[in-house]
Every structure is written in C-alpha cells, then in structure tokens.
C-alpha cells in the first residue's frame, strides 16, 4: 500500500526544482546535461527496492574512512544532497533531522545509522559537508556526513535509485531518503522535502524491529511488542507507547496460557482415566 501511496505523491516526490545555488558546472557540461524525466526517475527509485547496496568507501566530515558495507547489521538511512544547494537540500535535511530526532527518541539512537552523502564531488569536501551539517543544526548521534569520489557516489546513487543531473544554476534531483535494512538492501523510499513523520517512521520501525521471522530470543520478542505498541498520536504530533495495546497483548497471552492449562489438565485426566 505504501508503494502505491508513493506513486500517488509523484508531484512532491521528485523535488525537481533546480536549486539556485551555484554548482560551478562549466557551460559545456550544462549544455549536454540530460533533462530529468520525473516518471522515469520514480520508476528507477522504486525498482531499487530490494536491491543490495554495495561496499562503497567514503570520508566523513572528520576525515575518517567509512565503508558502507561495514554499516550492515542495523538499518541505515541514506540521503544524498549537494552543499551548494540553497533550497531543496536544506529543506530535506531539516525535515529528516526532525524525523530522526523522533525516531531516536522512540526507537533508540543506537538502533539505526544515518548518512548524508554529498553528490557534487567537485565541491562537497569533508569541510563543506561539516559546514552544511552545522548550518542545518544536525548534531545527532550516529549521523555522519560523507564525501566521496565520482565512482563511489555514482555507484551508491545507482544502487539506491537516486537520480540527479547537472542543470543551470545547480542540479535537478529526486527528493528522496532511502531506508536500507540490516542486510544492506533498500527497504523503502521516502519522498518529498516535507514528508509526514509516519511515512518515515513506519518503514523504519519495520526495518529495526522486523515484522517477520521467528521469535527465537527475548530481545526479538520485546522488539515485536515494541513494533506493535509504538503508535503515532495525532493529538500530540509524536509517537508513544500505547498501553492499551500492551494490556490487550498481555490479556491475550494470559488467555492463551489459561486455555493451554485447561487443555493440558483435561489431557492428563483422560490419560489417568
């Protein structure tokens, strides 16, 4: 259902408005720049769901090497921006900051990682990425701003279905945040520069807590309970634990336990008889 919703939001999906900040592209590059087709860009983005993200290497704002492959084991939220952007990229980052703050409050800062990658490889140096993070007020744990060479950035963009192209005064690009699951596969795409918090939180909850599989450990059981009981409260505009759901689950467990006791006793009595 969410995938159909994403398709319906095509008008806000792509953020195809060219940022007016200079990207310093030569005139001959701009004259050969392709026109970004919105329908095709959305198709590329959606087709990336389920695709594995490769082990690409980047440098963070502090100069440390970051291997995307080493981030596996927990979900990763990926956004691509360019630091010269004065409108769309800051808006995406600001909205993502609000969503990540809420997710870290509810889910926990150590349960997922966030990376923002600069795709203007000529200008998005570690220093520029650090300045961009400061300008957007991003100072959250497990969120890193990365720079890379053209090969790494292009490969990452392709693997997550992110489309961008140079244009006069900046870039045309998709307004997209990708959620990658703990196995390193694209799990969901979040579109727009002012997406509803639930559109981000629900797939991230699924990626963190899991929705299928066996409950082979106490932690897995608790994660399933957290997944079911963490709900959005429209009155407060934030997520909370629904104790009504907790009590319903507890009542169900007690009822099942009582039924199992009665059945077991009846079976034992029939054997003794």
C-alpha positions in Angstrom: 0.0 0.0 0.0 2.8 2.4 0.8 4.3 1.8 -2.6 1.1 2.9 -4.2 1.0 5.9 -2.0 4.5 6.9 -3.1 3.3 6.7 -6.7 0.3 8.9 -6.0 2.6 11.5 -4.5 4.5 12.0 -7.7 4.1 15.7 -7.7 6.0 16.0 -4.4 8.3 13.0 -4.9 10.9 14.4 -7.1 11.6 17.9 -5.9 12.7 18.6 -9.4 13.0 22.3 -8.7 16.5 23.4 -9.6 18.4 24.9 -6.6 19.5 28.4 -7.4 22.8 27.9 -5.6 25.8 27.6 -8.0 27.2 24.2 -8.6 30.1 25.6 -10.5 29.5 23.4 -13.6 31.1 24.5 -16.8 28.8 25.8 -19.5 29.6 23.0 -21.9 28.7 20.4 -19.2 25.4 22.1 -18.7 24.6 22.2 -22.4 24.9 18.4 -22.5 23.0 17.9 -19.3 20.1 15.4 -19.7 16.6 16.5 -18.9 15.3 14.6 -15.8 12.2 12.7 -16.6 10.0 12.6 -13.4 8.2 9.4 -14.3 11.4 7.6 -15.2 13.1 8.9 -12.1 10.3 7.5 -9.9 10.5 4.2 -11.7 14.2 3.9 -11.1 13.7 4.8 -7.5 11.0 2.2 -6.9 12.9 -0.5 -8.8 15.8 -0.1 -6.4 13.7 -1.6 -3.5 15.1 -4.9 -2.6 18.5 -4.2 -4.3 21.7 -4.7 -2.2 23.8 -1.6 -1.5 27.5 -2.2 -2.4 30.5 -1.7 -0.2 31.5 1.8 -1.2 34.1 3.9 0.6 33.7 7.5 1.7 35.3 10.0 4.0 33.3 11.6 6.9 33.4 15.2 7.9 36.2 14.4 10.4 38.4 12.7 7.8 37.7 9.2 8.9 37.1 6.5 6.3 33.6 5.0 6.2 32.8 1.7 4.4 29.1 1.4 3.7 29.4 -2.4 3.9 30.6 -2.2 7.5 27.3 -0.4 8.5 25.4 -3.6 7.9 23.8 -5.3 11.0 21.4 -2.4 11.6 19.2 -0.3 9.3 20.8 2.7 7.5 19.0 5.9 6.4 20.7 7.4 3.4 20.1 10.9 1.9 22.1 12.5 -1.0 22.4 16.3 -1.2 24.8 18.9 -2.5 26.2 21.6 -0.2 25.8 24.5 -2.7 22.0 24.0 -2.7 20.2 26.8 -1.0 16.6 25.5 -1.0 15.7 21.8 -1.6 18.6 20.1 0.1 18.4 22.1 3.3 14.7 21.5 3.4 15.1 17.8 3.0 17.8 17.7 5.7 15.8 19.8 8.1 12.8 17.5 7.7 15.0 14.5 8.1 16.5 15.9 11.2 13.1 16.3 12.8 12.2 12.7 11.8 15.5 11.3 13.0 15.1 13.1 16.4 11.7 11.5 16.8 13.0 8.1 15.7 15.9 8.2 18.1 13.6 9.2 21.0 11.2 6.4 20.3 13.4 3.6 18.9 16.8 4.5 20.2 19.8 6.2 18.7 21.8 3.0 18.6 19.3 1.0 16.6 20.0 2.6 13.2 22.5 4.8 11.4 22.0 7.9 9.2 24.4 9.1 6.5 24.2 12.1 4.3 26.3 12.0 1.2 27.4 14.9 -1.0 26.9 14.1 -4.7 28.7 17.2 -6.1 32.1 15.5 -5.8 34.0 18.6 -7.0 32.7 20.7 -4.2 31.3 18.5 -1.4 34.5 18.1 0.5 34.6 16.9 4.1 35.0 20.5 5.2 32.0 21.6 3.2 29.9 18.7 4.5 30.8 19.6 8.1 29.8 23.2 7.4 26.5 22.0 5.9 25.8 19.9 8.9 26.4 22.8 11.2 24.2 25.1 9.1 21.3 22.6 9.4 21.7 22.2 13.1 22.4 18.5 12.8 24.3 17.2 15.8 22.7 13.8 16.5 24.4 10.6 17.4 25.1 8.0 14.6 24.5 10.6 11.8 27.5 11.1 9.6 28.1 13.5 6.6 30.2 11.9 3.9 32.3 12.8 0.9 33.4 10.5 -1.9 34.9 10.3 -5.4 32.7 10.3 -8.5 32.9 6.5 -8.8 31.7 5.8 -5.3 28.9 8.5 -5.3 27.6 7.3 -8.7 27.6 3.7 -7.6 25.8 4.5 -4.4 23.2 6.7 -6.2 22.6 3.9 -8.7 22.2 1.2 -6.1 19.6 3.2 -4.1 17.8 4.5 -7.2 18.7 8.2 -6.7 18.6 10.2 -9.9 20.4 13.6 -10.4 21.7 15.7 -13.2 23.5 19.0 -13.6 21.4 21.9 -14.7 21.8 25.7 -15.0 22.4 27.0 -11.5 22.6 23.7 -9.8 21.2 20.2 -10.1 17.9 18.5 -10.8 17.5 15.6 -8.4 15.0 13.4 -6.6 13.9 14.5 -3.2 14.5 11.1 -1.7 15.5 9.4 1.5 16.3 5.7 1.4 15.9 3.3 4.2 18.2 0.3 3.9 17.6 -2.8 6.1 20.0 -4.6 8.3 21.0 -6.9 5.5 22.1 -4.0 3.3 19.1 -4.0 0.9 17.0 -1.0 0.0 13.8 -1.4 2.1 11.7 1.7 1.4 11.9 5.1 -0.3 10.6 8.3 1.4 9.8 11.2 -0.9 9.4 14.9 -0.7 11.0 17.7 1.3 8.2 17.8 3.9 7.1 14.2 4.2 4.7 13.2 7.0 6.6 11.8 10.0 4.7 8.5 9.8 5.9 7.9 6.2 9.4 7.8 7.6 8.8 6.1 11.0 6.6 3.2 9.9 9.1 1.6 7.5 12.0 2.4 9.8 10.1 0.6 12.7 9.7 -2.4 10.4 13.4 -2.3 9.4 14.5 -2.0 13.1 12.1 -4.3 14.8 11.3 -6.7 12.0 7.8 -7.9 11.0 8.5 -11.5 10.1 10.7 -14.3 11.3 10.9 -16.4 14.4 10.9 -15.2 18.0 14.0 -17.1 18.9 15.1 -14.8 21.7 13.8 -12.5 24.4 15.1 -9.5 22.6 13.2 -10.5 19.4 10.0 -10.9 21.5 10.4 -7.4 23.0 11.1 -5.9 19.6 7.9 -7.4 18.3 6.0 -6.0 21.2 7.6 -2.5 20.7 6.7 -2.7 17.0 3.1 -3.4 17.8 2.7 -0.9 20.6 4.6 2.1 19.2 1.9 4.2 17.6 1.5 7.8 16.3 -0.6 10.1 18.4 -2.0 12.8 16.0 -3.1 14.9 19.0 0.4 15.2 20.3 2.1 15.0 16.8 4.5 12.4 18.0 4.9 8.6 18.7 4.2 7.0 22.0 3.8 3.6 23.6 0.1 2.5 23.5 -0.5 0.9 26.9 -4.0 -0.2 25.7 -2.3 -2.4 23.1 0.2 -3.6 25.7 -2.7 -4.6 28.0 -4.6 -6.3 25.1 -1.5 -8.3 24.3 -1.0 -9.2 27.9 -4.6 -10.3 28.2 -4.3 -12.4 25.1 -1.2 -14.1 26.5 -2.9 -14.8 29.8 -6.0 -16.2 28.0 -3.9 -18.4 25.8 -1.9 -19.6 28.9 -5.1 -20.4 30.8 -6.5 -22.3 27.8 -3.3 -24.3 27.5 -3.5 -25.2 31.2 -7.1 -26.4 30.9 -6.4 -28.4 27.8 -3.3 -29.9 29.5 -5.2 -30.9 32.6 -8.0 -32.4 30.6 -5.5 -34.4 28.6 -3.7 -35.7 31.7 -7.0 -36.6 33.3 -8.1 -38.6 30.2 -4.8 -40.5 30.3 -5.2 -41.3 34.0 -8.7 -42.5 33.4 
